[in-house]
Amino acid sequence: MTDPELVAKKLAFIETCVRELQTLAHPERIADDLREERFVEHTLQLAIQAALDVGSHIVSDERLGEPETSRDVFRLLGRAGVVPTELTPRLEQMAGFRNVVVHLYQDVDLGSCATWPRTTSATCWSSSRRSVGSCDRTRRARRLT
């Protein structure tokens, strides 16, 4: 069963990360300031990981399928209508970005680090809040039938 408290806690953490990126980050300095680069990369990584945790929790609870990759978590959520389908590709890109940062597959695209906090945050995270409510309503409806 989806734990609404756990999900709410993770979503609040994501919102904190986004707020910190919006207020503390200086994207124009990323190319020349190692601390700034690491702050933005790591804060994005933490926010994306929390989103993956929430997504995995919902995918499992709602039995939406078996994700083989991080991207699959968001793909399954999109296919089930838990997140808007137009948002799914952006979330998949974010999962890919997280993998690059965590596993050091390649150099991080500093341009992505500079633009993602400002272009993605509001849409992604407000959709996440709505999604949790949607899953909770679905579960209650199943119990009534």
N, CA, C and O atoms as CSV, one atom per row, in Angstrom:
chain,resi,resn,atom,element,x,y,z
A,1,MET,N,N,0.843,-1.179,0.000
A,1,MET,CA,C,0.000,0.000,0.000
A,1,MET,C,C,0.890,1.245,0.000
A,1,MET,O,O,1.860,1.333,0.753
A,2,THR,N,N,0.545,2.190,-0.848
A,2,THR,CA,C,1.311,3.434,-0.907
A,2,THR,C,C,1.209,4.157,0.428
A,2,THR,O,O,0.117,4.403,0.940
A,3,ASP,N,N,2.353,4.486,0.971
A,3,ASP,CA,C,2.418,5.168,2.258
A,3,ASP,C,C,2.384,6.679,2.016
A,3,ASP,O,O,3.395,7.258,1.619
A,4,PRO,N,N,1.243,7.321,2.248
A,4,PRO,CA,C,1.130,8.750,1.944
A,4,PRO,C,C,2.099,9.614,2.739
A,4,PRO,O,O,2.554,10.647,2.246
A,5,GLU,N,N,2.419,9.203,3.963
A,5,GLU,CA,C,3.368,9.986,4.759
A,5,GLU,C,C,4.772,9.924,4.162
A,5,GLU,O,O,5.462,10.940,4.083
A,6,LEU,N,N,5.188,8.741,3.747
A,6,LEU,CA,C,6.489,8.578,3.122
A,6,LEU,C,C,6.573,9.405,1.837
A,6,LEU,O,O,7.552,10.111,1.597
A,7,VAL,N,N,5.532,9.300,1.027
A,7,VAL,CA,C,5.502,10.037,-0.232
A,7,VAL,C,C,5.510,11.539,0.028
A,7,VAL,O,O,6.240,12.278,-0.633
A,8,ALA,N,N,4.718,11.989,0.970
A,8,ALA,CA,C,4.678,13.420,1.288
A,8,ALA,C,C,6.045,13.906,1.779
A,8,ALA,O,O,6.474,15.006,1.432
A,9,LYS,N,N,6.717,13.100,2.576
A,9,LYS,CA,C,8.041,13.459,3.084
A,9,LYS,C,C,9.036,13.586,1.931
A,9,LYS,O,O,9.815,14.538,1.880
A,10,LYS,N,N,9.008,12.625,1.008
A,10,LYS,CA,C,9.913,12.663,-0.146
A,10,LYS,C,C,9.608,13.871,-1.031
A,10,LYS,O,O,10.523,14.548,-1.500
A,11,LEU,N,N,8.331,14.135,-1.256
A,11,LEU,CA,C,7.959,15.270,-2.102
A,11,LEU,C,C,8.354,16.593,-1.449
A,11,LEU,O,O,8.767,17.528,-2.133
A,12,ALA,N,N,8.228,16.667,-0.138
A,12,ALA,CA,C,8.672,17.875,0.563
A,12,ALA,C,C,10.186,18.048,0.422
A,12,ALA,O,O,10.675,19.168,0.272
A,13,PHE,N,N,10.918,16.947,0.471
A,13,PHE,CA,C,12.363,17.007,0.283
A,13,PHE,C,C,12.698,17.499,-1.126
A,13,PHE,O,O,13.594,18.325,-1.303
A,14,ILE,N,N,11.980,16.992,-2.120
A,14,ILE,CA,C,12.195,17.434,-3.500
A,14,ILE,C,C,11.951,18.935,-3.604
A,14,ILE,O,O,12.744,19.662,-4.203
A,15,GLU,N,N,10.865,19.386,-3.024
A,15,GLU,CA,C,10.554,20.819,-3.077
A,15,GLU,C,C,11.627,21.652,-2.387
A,15,GLU,O,O,11.933,22.759,-2.830
A,16,THR,N,N,12.200,21.128,-1.309
A,16,THR,CA,C,13.294,21.822,-0.639
A,16,THR,C,C,14.508,21.914,-1.562
A,16,THR,O,O,15.127,22.972,-1.675
A,17,CYS,N,N,14.841,20.819,-2.212
A,17,CYS,CA,C,15.967,20.825,-3.160
A,17,CYS,C,C,15.740,21.839,-4.275
A,17,CYS,O,O,16.640,22.602,-4.627
A,18,VAL,N,N,14.547,21.838,-4.819
A,18,VAL,CA,C,14.231,22.767,-5.911
A,18,VAL,C,C,14.328,24.204,-5.420
A,18,VAL,O,O,14.895,25.059,-6.100
A,19,ARG,N,N,13.783,24.469,-4.254
A,19,ARG,CA,C,13.844,25.823,-3.692
A,19,ARG,C,C,15.301,26.252,-3.473
A,19,ARG,O,O,15.665,27.394,-3.753
A,20,GLU,N,N,16.115,25.340,-2.978
A,20,GLU,CA,C,17.528,25.649,-2.777
A,20,GLU,C,C,18.225,25.930,-4.105
A,20,GLU,O,O,19.046,26.842,-4.199
A,21,LEU,N,N,17.902,25.159,-5.114
A,21,LEU,CA,C,18.488,25.410,-6.432
A,21,LEU,C,C,18.058,26.768,-6.970
A,21,LEU,O,O,18.861,27.499,-7.551
A,22,GLN,N,N,16.802,27.094,-6.775
A,22,GLN,CA,C,16.292,28.363,-7.283
A,22,GLN,C,C,16.847,29.563,-6.523
A,22,GLN,O,O,17.017,30.634,-7.105
A,23,THR,N,N,17.128,29.401,-5.241
A,23,THR,CA,C,17.551,30.544,-4.438
A,23,THR,C,C,19.052,30.603,-4.182
A,23,THR,O,O,19.605,31.691,-4.025
A,24,LEU,N,N,19.717,29.455,-4.138
A,24,LEU,CA,C,21.130,29.439,-3.782
A,24,LEU,C,C,22.070,29.206,-4.964
A,24,LEU,O,O,23.231,29.613,-4.932
A,25,ALA,N,N,21.563,28.552,-5.999
A,25,ALA,CA,C,22.434,28.218,-7.134
A,25,ALA,C,C,22.694,29.442,-8.007
A,25,ALA,O,O,21.855,30.331,-8.146
A,26,HIS,N,N,23.877,29.449,-8.583
A,26,HIS,CA,C,24.275,30.487,-9.530
A,26,HIS,C,C,24.717,29.784,-10.812
A,26,HIS,O,O,25.912,29.586,-11.033
A,27,PRO,N,N,23.753,29.408,-11.660
A,27,PRO,CA,C,24.068,28.610,-12.846
A,27,PRO,C,C,25.116,29.237,-13.760
A,27,PRO,O,O,25.859,28.531,-14.443
A,28,GLU,N,N,25.170,30.552,-13.766
A,28,GLU,CA,C,26.143,31.224,-14.635
A,28,GLU,C,C,27.585,30.964,-14.176
A,28,GLU,O,O,28.521,31.223,-14.933
A,29,ARG,N,N,27.776,30.470,-12.979
A,29,ARG,CA,C,29.120,30.213,-12.438
A,29,ARG,C,C,29.565,28.754,-12.597
A,29,ARG,O,O,30.720,28.434,-12.318
A,30,ILE,N,N,28.682,27.881,-13.032
A,30,ILE,CA,C,28.970,26.453,-13.040
A,30,ILE,C,C,30.249,26.113,-13.808
A,30,ILE,O,O,31.048,25.299,-13.346
A,31,ALA,N,N,30.444,26.716,-14.954
A,31,ALA,CA,C,31.600,26.375,-15.782
A,31,ALA,C,C,32.924,26.746,-15.121
A,31,ALA,O,O,33.953,26.147,-15.432
A,32,ASP,N,N,32.916,27.716,-14.222
A,32,ASP,CA,C,34.159,28.210,-13.624
A,32,ASP,C,C,34.294,27.964,-12.133
A,32,ASP,O,O,35.325,28.293,-11.547
A,33,ASP,N,N,33.283,27.398,-11.512
A,33,ASP,CA,C,33.297,27.255,-10.057
A,33,ASP,C,C,32.958,25.815,-9.685
A,33,ASP,O,O,31.801,25.403,-9.773
A,34,LEU,N,N,33.962,25.055,-9.272
A,34,LEU,CA,C,33.771,23.644,-8.950
A,34,LEU,C,C,32.753,23.443,-7.831
A,34,LEU,O,O,31.952,22.510,-7.893
A,35,ARG,N,N,32.768,24.291,-6.820
A,35,ARG,CA,C,31.789,24.155,-5.727
A,35,ARG,C,C,30.366,24.347,-6.244
A,35,ARG,O,O,29.452,23.614,-5.865
A,36,GLU,N,N,30.195,25.323,-7.097
A,36,GLU,CA,C,28.856,25.577,-7.664
A,36,GLU,C,C,28.407,24.390,-8.503
A,36,GLU,O,O,27.262,23.949,-8.410
A,37,GLU,N,N,29.303,23.886,-9.307
A,37,GLU,CA,C,28.984,22.722,-10.141
A,37,GLU,C,C,28.560,21.545,-9.277
A,37,GLU,O,O,27.540,20.910,-9.546
A,38,ARG,N,N,29.332,21.255,-8.246
A,38,ARG,CA,C,29.023,20.112,-7.378
A,38,ARG,C,C,27.729,20.330,-6.601
A,38,ARG,O,O,26.954,19.392,-6.410
A,39,PHE,N,N,27.491,21.563,-6.151
A,39,PHE,CA,C,26.246,21.854,-5.435
A,39,PHE,C,C,25.044,21.571,-6.328
A,39,PHE,O,O,24.097,20.908,-5.907
A,40,VAL,N,N,25.082,22.069,-7.555
A,40,VAL,CA,C,23.949,21.889,-8.463
A,40,VAL,C,C,23.800,20.427,-8.844
A,40,VAL,O,O,22.694,19.890,-8.798
A,41,GLU,N,N,24.902,19.767,-9.224
A,41,GLU,CA,C,24.834,18.347,-9.591
A,41,GLU,C,C,24.268,17.508,-8.452
A,41,GLU,O,O,23.351,16.712,-8.652
A,42,HIS,N,N,24.810,17.689,-7.283
A,42,HIS,CA,C,24.403,16.849,-6.154
A,42,HIS,C,C,22.964,17.135,-5.719
A,42,HIS,O,O,22.217,16.211,-5.396
A,43,THR,N,N,22.582,18.388,-5.712
A,43,THR,CA,C,21.215,18.720,-5.308
A,43,THR,C,C,20.213,18.176,-6.333
A,43,THR,O,O,19.155,17.668,-5.960
A,44,LEU,N,N,20.547,18.283,-7.614
A,44,LEU,CA,C,19.689,17.674,-8.641
A,44,LEU,C,C,19.629,16.156,-8.452
A,44,LEU,O,O,18.557,15.556,-8.531
A,45,GLN,N,N,20.771,15.550,-8.205
A,45,GLN,CA,C,20.821,14.107,-7.991
A,45,GLN,C,C,19.909,13.690,-6.840
A,45,GLN,O,O,19.156,12.723,-6.960
A,46,LEU,N,N,19.975,14.412,-5.735
A,46,LEU,CA,C,19.140,14.093,-4.571
A,46,LEU,C,C,17.654,14.228,-4.893
A,46,LEU,O,O,16.853,13.375,-4.511
A,47,ALA,N,N,17.288,15.298,-5.596
A,47,ALA,CA,C,15.882,15.507,-5.947
A,47,ALA,C,C,15.385,14.414,-6.891
A,47,ALA,O,O,14.280,13.897,-6.726
A,48,ILE,N,N,16.203,14.070,-7.874
A,48,ILE,CA,C,15.813,13.036,-8.835
A,48,ILE,C,C,15.706,11.686,-8.141
A,48,ILE,O,O,14.778,10.924,-8.408
A,49,GLN,N,N,16.645,11.386,-7.254
A,49,GLN,CA,C,16.581,10.116,-6.532
A,49,GLN,C,C,15.315,10.035,-5.684
A,49,GLN,O,O,14.674,8.986,-5.627
A,50,ALA,N,N,14.957,11.122,-5.035
A,50,ALA,CA,C,13.718,11.127,-4.245
A,50,ALA,C,C,12.501,10.908,-5.146
A,50,ALA,O,O,11.562,10.209,-4.766
A,51,ALA,N,N,12.520,11.505,-6.340
A,51,ALA,CA,C,11.416,11.298,-7.295
A,51,ALA,C,C,11.371,9.835,-7.737
A,51,ALA,O,O,10.290,9.261,-7.874
A,52,LEU,N,N,12.532,9.237,-7.959
A,52,LEU,CA,C,12.575,7.817,-8.321
A,52,LEU,C,C,12.068,6.945,-7.172
A,52,LEU,O,O,11.376,5.953,-7.402
A,53,ASP,N,N,12.409,7.311,-5.946
A,53,ASP,CA,C,11.919,6.559,-4.782
A,53,ASP,C,C,10.395,6.598,-4.710
A,53,ASP,O,O,9.746,5.574,-4.500
A,54,VAL,N,N,9.836,7.790,-4.886
A,54,VAL,CA,C,8.372,7.938,-4.869
A,54,VAL,C,C,7.765,7.138,-6.014
A,54,VAL,O,O,6.795,6.403,-5.831
A,55,GLY,N,N,8.353,7.294,-7.201
A,55,GLY,CA,C,7.834,6.583,-8.374
A,55,GLY,C,C,7.888,5.078,-8.197
A,55,GLY,O,O,6.929,4.378,-8.525
A,56,SER,N,N,8.995,4.576,-7.684
A,56,SER,CA,C,9.122,3.126,-7.465
A,56,SER,C,C,8.100,2.629,-6.458
A,56,SER,O,O,7.533,1.547,-6.612
A,57,HIS,N,N,7.873,3.420,-5.437
A,57,HIS,CA,C,6.884,3.070,-4.415
A,57,HIS,C,C,5.494,2.952,-5.046
A,57,HIS,O,O,4.765,1.996,-4.781
A,58,ILE,N,N,5.138,3.917,-5.872
A,58,ILE,CA,C,3.817,3.912,-6.521
A,58,ILE,C,C,3.721,2.778,-7.538
A,58,ILE,O,O,2.707,2.083,-7.601
A,59,VAL,N,N,4.780,2.590,-8.339
A,59,VAL,CA,C,4.778,1.512,-9.345
A,59,VAL,C,C,4.554,0.170,-8.665
A,59,VAL,O,O,3.772,-0.651,-9.142
A,60,SER,N,N,5.233,-0.049,-7.562
A,60,SER,CA,C,5.096,-1.305,-6.837
A,60,SER,C,C,3.699,-1.448,-6.236
A,60,SER,O,O,3.055,-2.485,-6.395
A,61,ASP,N,N,3.235,-0.416,-5.552
A,61,ASP,CA,C,1.939,-0.470,-4.879
A,61,ASP,C,C,0.791,-0.649,-5.857
A,61,ASP,O,O,-0.135,-1.423,-5.615
A,62,GLU,N,N,0.863,0.070,-6.953
A,62,GLU,CA,C,-0.220,0.017,-7.939
A,62,GLU,C,C,-0.040,-1.123,-8.937
A,62,GLU,O,O,-0.870,-1.315,-9.826
A,63,ARG,N,N,1.042,-1.873,-8.786
A,63,ARG,CA,C,1.348,-3.007,-9.679
A,63,ARG,C,C,1.320,-2.569,-11.154
A,63,ARG,O,O,0.603,-3.132,-11.981
A,64,LEU,N,N,2.122,-1.550,-11.441
A,64,LEU,CA,C,2.133,-0.974,-12.788
A,64,LEU,C,C,3.101,-1.675,-13.730
A,64,LEU,O,O,3.123,-1.379,-14.924
A,65,GLY,N,N,3.890,-2.590,-13.216
A,65,GLY,CA,C,4.853,-3.306,-14.043
A,65,GLY,C,C,6.171,-3.466,-13.317
A,65,GLY,O,O,6.314,-3.076,-12.158
A,66,GLU,N,N,7.123,-4.042,-14.010
A,66,GLU,CA,C,8.454,-4.277,-13.447
A,66,GLU,C,C,9.464,-3.398,-14.165
A,66,GLU,O,O,9.901,-3.739,-15.264
A,67,PRO,N,N,9.841,-2.285,-13.576
A,67,PRO,CA,C,10.835,-1.431,-14.241
A,67,PRO,C,C,12.201,-2.103,-14.270
A,67,PRO,O,O,12.673,-2.625,-13.259
A,68,GLU,N,N,12.830,-2.083,-15.445
A,68,GLU,CA,C,14.172,-2.650,-15.570
A,68,GLU,C,C,15.238,-1.570,-15.401
A,68,GLU,O,O,16.389,-1.873,-15.086
A,69,THR,N,N,14.854,-0.317,-15.609
A,69,THR,CA,C,15.795,0.801,-15.484
A,69,THR,C,C,15.119,1.928,-14.711
A,69,THR,O,O,13.914,1.901,-14.464
A,70,SER,N,N,15.911,2.900,-14.341
A,70,SER,CA,C,15.344,4.078,-13.670
A,70,SER,C,C,14.350,4.785,-14.585
A,70,SER,O,O,13.291,5.228,-14.140
A,71,ARG,N,N,14.694,4.885,-15.849
A,71,ARG,CA,C,13.791,5.539,-16.806
A,71,ARG,C,C,12.436,4.827,-16.864
A,71,ARG,O,O,11.392,5.459,-17.027
A,72,ASP,N,N,12.479,3.504,-16.728
A,72,ASP,CA,C,11.238,2.726,-16.790
A,72,ASP,C,C,10.260,3.098,-15.681
A,72,ASP,O,O,9.048,3.004,-15.875
A,73,VAL,N,N,10.761,3.513,-14.536
A,73,VAL,CA,C,9.873,3.919,-13.443
A,73,VAL,C,C,8.959,5.034,-13.938
A,73,VAL,O,O,7.741,4.967,-13.773
A,74,PHE,N,N,9.549,6.057,-14.545
A,74,PHE,CA,C,8.758,7.191,-15.031
A,74,PHE,C,C,7.912,6.808,-16.236
A,74,PHE,O,O,6.796,7.302,-16.400
A,75,ARG,N,N,8.445,5.922,-17.082
A,75,ARG,CA,C,7.689,5.464,-18.251
A,75,ARG,C,C,6.411,4.743,-17.806
A,75,ARG,O,O,5.338,4.968,-18.365
A,76,LEU,N,N,6.536,3.881,-16.800
A,76,LEU,CA,C,5.361,3.160,-16.288
A,76,LEU,C,C,4.356,4.109,-15.645
A,76,LEU,O,O,3.148,3.944,-15.815
A,77,LEU,N,N,4.848,5.099,-14.910
A,77,LEU,CA,C,3.952,6.087,-14.301
A,77,LEU,C,C,3.213,6.875,-15.378
A,77,LEU,O,O,2.023,7.157,-15.238
A,78,GLY,N,N,3.916,7.229,-16.449
A,78,GLY,CA,C,3.280,7.955,-17.545
A,78,GLY,C,C,2.243,7.109,-18.257
A,78,GLY,O,O,1.146,7.580,-18.556
A,79,ARG,N,N,2.591,5.858,-18.530
A,79,ARG,CA,C,1.665,4.954,-19.226
A,79,ARG,C,C,0.384,4.742,-18.419
A,79,ARG,O,O,-0.697,4.583,-18.986
A,80,ALA,N,N,0.517,4.742,-17.086
A,80,ALA,CA,C,-0.645,4.526,-16.215
A,80,ALA,C,C,-1.416,5.815,-15.940
A,80,ALA,O,O,-2.462,5.790,-15.291
A,81,GLY,N,N,-0.897,6.943,-16.436
A,81,GLY,CA,C,-1.573,8.212,-16.208
A,81,GLY,C,C,-1.312,8.816,-14.837
A,81,GLY,O,O,-2.002,9.749,-14.427
A,82,VAL,N,N,-0.329,8.296,-14.130
A,82,VAL,CA,C,0.004,8.825,-12.810
A,82,VAL,C,C,0.717,10.167,-12.959
A,82,VAL,O,O,0.497,11.082,-12.166
A,83,VAL,N,N,1.562,10.281,-13.965
A,83,VAL,CA,C,2.154,11.574,-14.320
A,83,VAL,C,C,1.708,11.898,-15.737
A,83,VAL,O,O,1.478,10.988,-16.534
A,84,PRO,N,N,1.584,13.169,-16.061
A,84,PRO,CA,C,1.159,13.544,-17.414
A,84,PRO,C,C,2.119,12.994,-18.470
A,84,PRO,O,O,3.336,13.061,-18.300
A,85,THR,N,N,1.577,12.457,-19.545
A,85,THR,CA,C,2.415,11.842,-20.574
A,85,THR,C,C,3.400,12.836,-21.182
A,85,THR,O,O,4.497,12.444,-21.581
A,86,GLU,N,N,3.030,14.114,-21.261
A,86,GLU,CA,C,3.956,15.096,-21.821
A,86,GLU,C,C,5.146,15.357,-20.896
A,86,GLU,O,O,6.168,15.887,-21.332
A,87,LEU,N,N,5.017,14.993,-19.642
A,87,LEU,CA,C,6.094,15.175,-18.675
A,87,LEU,C,C,7.035,13.974,-18.629
A,87,LEU,O,O,8.179,14.098,-18.191
A,88,THR,N,N,6.564,12.824,-19.072
A,88,THR,CA,C,7.335,11.584,-18.977
A,88,THR,C,C,8.711,11.671,-19.632
A,88,THR,O,O,9.690,11.259,-19.008
A,89,PRO,N,N,8.839,12.183,-20.851
A,89,PRO,CA,C,10.185,12.256,-21.449
A,89,PRO,C,C,11.159,13.101,-20.621
A,89,PRO,O,O,12.338,12.762,-20.518
A,90,ARG,N,N,10.683,14.175,-20.045
A,90,ARG,CA,C,11.554,15.030,-19.217
A,90,ARG,C,C,12.003,14.282,-17.964
A,90,ARG,O,O,13.166,14.369,-17.570
A,91,LEU,N,N,11.085,13.550,-17.340
A,91,LEU,CA,C,11.438,12.759,-16.164
A,91,LEU,C,C,12.434,11.649,-16.523
A,91,LEU,O,O,13.346,11.355,-15.751
A,92,GLU,N,N,12.252,11.037,-17.695
A,92,GLU,CA,C,13.194,10.014,-18.149
A,92,GLU,C,C,14.580,10.614,-18.355
A,92,GLU,O,O,15.582,9.988,-18.008
A,93,GLN,N,N,14.651,11.821,-18.915
A,93,GLN,CA,C,15.936,12.502,-19.086
A,93,GLN,C,C,16.587,12.747,-17.725
A,93,GLN,O,O,17.797,12.587,-17.561
A,94,MET,N,N,15.774,13.131,-16.769
A,94,MET,CA,C,16.298,13.386,-15.429
A,94,MET,C,C,16.872,12.105,-14.825
A,94,MET,O,O,17.913,12.145,-14.170
A,95,ALA,N,N,16.205,10.971,-15.039
A,95,ALA,CA,C,16.729,9.696,-14.548
A,95,ALA,C,C,18.063,9.389,-15.220
A,95,ALA,O,O,18.992,8.903,-14.574
A,96,GLY,N,N,18.155,9.671,-16.502
A,96,GLY,CA,C,19.417,9.462,-17.213
A,96,GLY,C,C,20.517,10.360,-16.675
A,96,GLY,O,O,21.657,9.924,-16.515
A,97,PHE,N,N,20.181,11.610,-16.398
A,97,PHE,CA,C,21.138,12.548,-15.823
A,97,PHE,C,C,21.638,12.032,-14.478
A,97,PHE,O,O,22.837,12.064,-14.202
A,98,ARG,N,N,20.729,11.562,-13.655
A,98,ARG,CA,C,21.099,11.020,-12.344
A,98,ARG,C,C,22.067,9.863,-12.500
A,98,ARG,O,O,23.036,9.760,-11.747
A,99,ASN,N,N,21.816,8.983,-13.474
A,99,ASN,CA,C,22.706,7.843,-13.697
A,99,ASN,C,C,24.106,8.302,-14.095
A,99,ASN,O,O,25.101,7.734,-13.644
A,100,VAL,N,N,24.181,9.318,-14.930
A,100,VAL,CA,C,25.482,9.854,-15.341
A,100,VAL,C,C,26.240,10.377,-14.130
A,100,VAL,O,O,27.428,10.098,-13.967
A,101,VAL,N,N,25.553,11.133,-13.283
A,101,VAL,CA,C,26.200,11.710,-12.101
A,101,VAL,C,C,26.627,10.615,-11.121
A,101,VAL,O,O,27.756,10.627,-10.630
A,102,VAL,N,N,25.739,9.680,-10.839
A,102,VAL,CA,C,26.014,8.657,-9.831
A,102,VAL,C,C,27.074,7.660,-10.292
A,102,VAL,O,O,27.963,7.294,-9.523
A,103,HIS,N,N,26.978,7.229,-11.532
A,103,HIS,CA,C,27.849,6.155,-12.016
A,103,HIS,C,C,29.033,6.649,-12.835
A,103,HIS,O,O,29.840,5.854,-13.316
A,104,LEU,N,N,29.131,7.971,-12.992
A,104,LEU,CA,C,30.243,8.575,-13.731
A,104,LEU,C,C,30.405,7.970,-15.124
A,104,LEU,O,O,31.522,7.706,-15.569
A,105,TYR,N,N,29.271,7.750,-15.813
A,105,TYR,CA,C,29.311,7.164,-17.148
A,105,TYR,C,C,30.041,8.062,-18.141
A,105,TYR,O,O,30.732,7.579,-19.038
A,106,GLN,N,N,29.884,9.348,-17.974
A,106,GLN,CA,C,30.474,10.325,-18.884
A,106,GLN,C,C,30.510,11.665,-18.182
A,106,GLN,O,O,30.028,11.805,-17.058
A,107,ASP,N,N,31.085,12.648,-18.855
A,107,ASP,CA,C,31.082,13.985,-18.279
A,107,ASP,C,C,29.664,14.511,-18.195
A,107,ASP,O,O,28.841,14.249,-19.072
A,108,VAL,N,N,29.386,15.241,-17.155
A,108,VAL,CA,C,28.064,15.828,-16.953
A,108,VAL,C,C,27.907,17.022,-17.878
A,108,VAL,O,O,28.821,17.834,-18.022
A,109,ASP,N,N,26.758,17.122,-18.494
A,109,ASP,CA,C,26.442,18.270,-19.353
A,109,ASP,C,C,26.164,19.466,-18.448
A,109,ASP,O,O,25.100,19.553,-17.834
A,110,LEU,N,N,27.114,20.377,-18.367
A,110,LEU,CA,C,26.964,21.533,-17.485
A,110,LEU,C,C,25.810,22.426,-17.919
A,110,LEU,O,O,25.223,23.123,-17.092
A,111,GLY,N,N,25.480,22.414,-19.200
A,111,GLY,CA,C,24.335,23.189,-19.675
A,111,GLY,C,C,23.037,22.695,-19.060
A,111,GLY,O,O,22.163,23.489,-18.713
A,112,SER,N,N,22.915,21.374,-18.924
A,112,SER,CA,C,21.729,20.805,-18.274
A,112,SER,C,C,21.668,21.222,-16.818
A,112,SER,O,O,20.605,21.571,-16.305
A,113,CYS,N,N,22.807,21.183,-16.159
A,113,CYS,CA,C,22.851,21.591,-14.747
A,113,CYS,C,C,22.391,23.032,-14.590
A,113,CYS,O,O,21.722,23.382,-13.617
A,114,ALA,N,N,22.749,23.845,-15.537
A,114,ALA,CA,C,22.426,25.269,-15.431
A,114,ALA,C,C,20.956,25.550,-15.706
A,114,ALA,O,O,20.392,26.474,-15.119
A,115,THR,N,N,20.322,24.781,-16.581
A,115,THR,CA,C,18.949,25.104,-16.971
A,115,THR,C,C,17.880,24.292,-16.250
A,115,THR,O,O,16.778,24.801,-16.047
A,116,TRP,N,N,18.155,23.061,-15.858
A,116,TRP,CA,C,17.114,22.217,-15.282
A,116,TRP,C,C,16.453,22.779,-14.041
A,116,TRP,O,O,15.229,22.700,-13.934
A,117,PRO,N,N,17.187,23.339,-13.103
A,117,PRO,CA,C,16.503,23.824,-11.894
A,117,PRO,C,C,15.441,24.867,-12.193
A,117,PRO,O,O,14.433,24.941,-11.490
A,118,ARG,N,N,15.645,25.655,-13.202
A,118,ARG,CA,C,14.700,26.735,-13.490
A,118,ARG,C,C,13.600,26.321,-14.461
A,118,ARG,O,O,12.505,26.883,-14.420
A,119,THR,N,N,13.869,25.343,-15.338
A,119,THR,CA,C,12.891,24.998,-16.369
A,119,THR,C,C,12.022,23.804,-16.027
A,119,THR,O,O,10.926,23.675,-16.572
A,120,THR,N,N,12.467,22.941,-15.157
A,120,THR,CA,C,11.753,21.695,-14.908
A,120,THR,C,C,10.990,21.692,-13.606
A,120,THR,O,O,9.916,21.097,-13.519
A,121,SER,N,N,11.510,22.328,-12.616
A,121,SER,CA,C,11.061,22.128,-11.251
A,121,SER,C,C,9.573,22.303,-11.011
A,121,SER,O,O,8.924,21.391,-10.501
A,122,ALA,N,N,9.029,23.428,-11.359
A,122,ALA,CA,C,7.634,23.710,-10.991
A,122,ALA,C,C,6.683,22.677,-11.578
A,122,ALA,O,O,5.808,22.169,-10.876
A,123,THR,N,N,6.846,22.367,-12.847
A,123,THR,CA,C,5.955,21.416,-13.503
A,123,THR,C,C,6.086,20.019,-12.920
A,123,THR,O,O,5.088,19.380,-12.585
A,124,CYS,N,N,7.327,19.548,-12.802
A,124,CYS,CA,C,7.549,18.178,-12.317
A,124,CYS,C,C,7.012,17.964,-10.921
A,124,CYS,O,O,6.302,16.991,-10.665
A,125,TRP,N,N,7.341,18.853,-10.030
A,125,TRP,CA,C,7.020,18.584,-8.640
A,125,TRP,C,C,5.549,18.840,-8.319
A,125,TRP,O,O,4.990,18.162,-7.456
A,126,SER,N,N,4.907,19.801,-8.990
A,126,SER,CA,C,3.480,19.989,-8.738
A,126,SER,C,C,2.707,18.804,-9.302
A,126,SER,O,O,1.698,18.397,-8.726
A,127,SER,N,N,3.166,18.245,-10.419
A,127,SER,CA,C,2.532,17.043,-10.970
A,127,SER,C,C,2.692,15.878,-10.016
A,127,SER,O,O,1.784,15.058,-9.882
A,128,SER,N,N,3.833,15.793,-9.353
A,128,SER,CA,C,4.060,14.711,-8.398
A,128,SER,C,C,3.056,14.765,-7.256
A,128,SER,O,O,2.525,13.734,-6.843
A,129,ARG,N,N,2.796,15.956,-6.750
A,129,ARG,CA,C,1.824,16.096,-5.654
A,129,ARG,C,C,0.439,15.624,-6.096
A,129,ARG,O,O,-0.241,14.912,-5.357
A,130,ARG,N,N,0.022,16.021,-7.299
A,130,ARG,CA,C,-1.288,15.598,-7.813
A,130,ARG,C,C,-1.324,14.085,-7.997
A,130,ARG,O,O,-2.353,13.455,-7.752
A,131,SER,N,N,-0.205,13.494,-8.429
A,131,SER,CA,C,-0.142,12.060,-8.682
A,131,SER,C,C,-0.388,11.256,-7.423
A,131,SER,O,O,-1.078,10.237,-7.465
A,132,VAL,N,N,0.155,11.688,-6.325
A,132,VAL,CA,C,-0.031,10.980,-5.062
A,132,VAL,C,C,-1.505,10.947,-4.692
A,132,VAL,O,O,-2.021,9.906,-4.284
A,133,GLY,N,N,-2.174,12.059,-4.827
A,133,GLY,CA,C,-3.607,12.106,-4.556
A,133,GLY,C,C,-4.379,11.180,-5.470
A,133,GLY,O,O,-5.340,10.538,-5.045
A,134,SER,N,N,-3.965,11.108,-6.723
A,134,SER,CA,C,-4.618,10.239,-7.697
A,134,SER,C,C,-4.476,8.774,-7.287
A,134,SER,O,O,-5.448,8.022,-7.350
A,135,CYS,N,N,-3.293,8.364,-6.875
A,135,CYS,CA,C,-3.079,6.979,-6.449
A,135,CYS,C,C,-3.903,6.650,-5.223
A,135,CYS,O,O,-4.467,5.559,-5.131
A,136,ASP,N,N,-3.981,7.566,-4.288
A,136,ASP,CA,C,-4.754,7.349,-3.072
A,136,ASP,C,C,-6.233,7.170,-3.412
A,136,ASP,O,O,-6.892,6.291,-2.857
A,137,ARG,N,N,-6.759,7.996,-4.319
A,137,ARG,CA,C,-8.166,7.874,-4.724
A,137,ARG,C,C,-8.423,6.542,-5.429
A,137,ARG,O,O,-9.461,5.915,-5.217
A,138,THR,N,N,-7.471,6.106,-6.272
A,138,THR,CA,C,-7.611,4.837,-6.977
A,138,THR,C,C,-7.693,3.678,-5.994
A,138,THR,O,O,-8.534,2.791,-6.140
A,139,ARG,N,N,-6.828,3.688,-5.005
A,139,ARG,CA,C,-6.798,2.615,-4.016
A,139,ARG,C,C,-8.117,2.562,-3.244
A,139,ARG,O,O,-8.661,1.482,-3.016
A,140,ARG,N,N,-8.633,3.740,-2.839
A,140,ARG,CA,C,-9.901,3.757,-2.099
A,140,ARG,C,C,-11.032,3.232,-2.971
A,140,ARG,O,O,-11.915,2.531,-2.477
A,141,ALA,N,N,-11.020,3.558,-4.255
A,141,ALA,CA,C,-12.066,3.082,-5.163
A,141,ALA,C,C,-12.008,1.562,-5.310
A,141,ALA,O,O,-13.046,0.905,-5.385
A,142,ARG,N,N,-10.800,1.004,-5.352
A,142,ARG,CA,C,-10.653,-0.455,-5.456
A,142,ARG,C,C,-11.252,-1.157,-4.228
A,142,ARG,O,O,-11.863,-2.219,-4.347
A,143,ARG,N,N,-11.070,-0.558,-3.072
A,143,ARG,CA,C,-11.596,-1.164,-1.846
A,143,ARG,C,C,-13.115,-1.185,-1.851
A,143,ARG,O,O,-13.726,-2.084,-1.273
A,144,LEU,N,N,-13.736,-0.191,-2.506
A,144,LEU,CA,C,-15.192,-0.110,-2.525
A,144,LEU,C,C,-15.831,-1.092,-3.488
A,144,LEU,O,O,-17.020,-1.391,-3.370
A,145,THR,N,N,-15.057,-1.598,-4.443
A,145,THR,CA,C,-15.642,-2.516,-5.436
A,145,THR,C,C,-15.471,-3.958,-5.050
A,145,THR,O,O,-15.908,-4.848,-5.779
